[in-house]
Amino acid sequence: MSTTPKTAADLIRQEDRFGAHNYHPLDVVLSRAEGVWVWDVEDRRYMDCLAAYSAVNQGHNHPRIIAALVEQAKKLALTSRAFRNDQLGPFCEEISRLTGFSRVLPMNTGAEAVETALKAARKWGYQVKGVPRDRAEIIVFSDNFHGRTISIVSFSSDEQTRDGFGPFTPGFTIVPFGDLDAVKRAVTANTVAVLIEPVQGEAGIIVPPEGTLVGLREICSNERILLIVDEIQSGLGRTGKMFAHEHAGIRPDGMILGKALSGGAYPVSVFVADDEVMDVFTPGDHGSTYGGNPVGAAVARAAIRVLEEEKLVENAQAQGERYRAGLESIHAPALKEIRQIGLWVGLELEENAGGARRYCEALRNEGMLCKETHTHTIRIAPPLVITAEEVDWSLEALAKVFKALG
């Protein structure tokens, strides 16, 4: 086999030839990273303004997180849950302290944690609420994104994620995002849960109308329904609070976390809830070979310490305000709407602007990596370690591209 270094073009051709075509990435081939910056195979530097969909809130290759990964991997990587390990107990206690919930169920990916929450809600409905067997209903929202498993795409309103994957899992009712009256009409005696993203990320950084989460909390409390929030993208500092639902001052009955729970170094996710919900699980009901493994637990513990001790949540709020002020100074005919909360920005373009992808490609050429979502939205979500100077640098790149593309 040749040892000649491959160019970006070579690597793109290789990926396209042997990889499944289930993604349409920007044509930049990255090889190393640090903080908010990444470098391609030809050593060009870019600012990462996607942060792996909020998985690297703590910045790329944070030295404390990587040190925890390496140290634990040298000692004990995996036991399965057939045996105990010395990292799982501390991990669960620290997640419980962080979230305020008494019980923690660790998994790996966000979609696995969502599936865990769905299973918990259904079994709670049968065992605790008394819903007839196999009749449980869960209310979800239009334009949601909770993952890509068969059950999860069963309640997606995005036809592309569903096309060709039926038959679908029953038991879900979709209502318009933020429509409390629609939620009330959808509630039946068999409703066991409402599942919501406090801010919809994949939909384009959509913040629900004022009072939505408070209203949902009231409905769920009155009807004895679980309110479960999916904070996989919105949680762990992204919105300027540790968890996005804190902006509304409510407490859900369960929460799903992933992505930044490991700072991008390892797949770690959890479903957290109090005893009444989590105690429906008994040995053998649910599990994961890798869920709660020593490496994942050690990495997540370090990732949480970084968020708290380095005050990244506070930085997200401060730099988010700086972003908002800078974006409002960009007067471009193509820019239809700015949606922003913390360090999470959706730039909605006019439909005649030619689509967001060409803007993302132009930004790449300026050294700034973003990704389009739903054709007309540019999503901006840099790591929470970003500085004021780096914010200003990215704003200059945005202004330059909007001016050039008109």
VENBELSUL-V558402 format. One record per run of one state. SS is the DSSP state (a for helix, b for strand, c for the rest). FROM is the first residue (numbers start at 1). LEN is the number of residues. If there is no record, write none. Layout:
ss=SS from=FROM len=LEN
ss=SS from=FROM len=LEN
This chain:
ss=c from=1 len=7
ss=a from=8 len=11
ss=c from=19 len=11
ss=b from=30 len=6
ss=c from=36 len=1
ss=b from=37 len=4
ss=c from=41 len=4
ss=b from=45 len=4
ss=c from=49 len=2
ss=a from=51 len=4
ss=c from=55 len=5
ss=b from=60 len=1
ss=c from=61 len=2
ss=a from=63 len=13
ss=c from=76 len=12
ss=a from=88 len=12
ss=c from=100 len=3
ss=b from=103 len=5
ss=c from=108 len=2
ss=a from=110 len=20
ss=c from=130 len=7
ss=b from=137 len=5
ss=c from=142 len=8
ss=a from=150 len=4
ss=c from=154 len=5
ss=a from=159 len=4
ss=c from=163 len=9
ss=b from=172 len=4
ss=c from=176 len=4
ss=a from=180 len=7
ss=c from=187 len=4
ss=b from=191 len=6
ss=c from=197 len=2
ss=b from=199 len=2
ss=c from=201 len=5
ss=b from=206 len=2
ss=c from=208 len=4
ss=a from=212 len=12
ss=c from=224 len=2
ss=b from=226 len=5
ss=c from=231 len=13
ss=a from=244 len=5
ss=c from=249 len=5
ss=b from=254 len=4
ss=c from=258 len=1
ss=a from=259 len=4
ss=c from=263 len=6
ss=b from=269 len=5
ss=c from=274 len=1
ss=a from=275 len=4
ss=c from=279 len=15
ss=a from=294 len=16
ss=c from=310 len=2
ss=a from=312 len=17
ss=c from=329 len=6
ss=b from=335 len=6
ss=c from=341 len=4
ss=b from=345 len=5
ss=c from=350 len=1
ss=a from=351 len=3
ss=c from=354 len=2
ss=a from=356 len=10
ss=c from=366 len=2
ss=b from=368 len=2
ss=c from=370 len=1
ss=b from=371 len=3
ss=c from=374 len=3
ss=b from=377 len=4
ss=c from=381 len=7
ss=a from=388 len=18
ss=c from=406 len=1
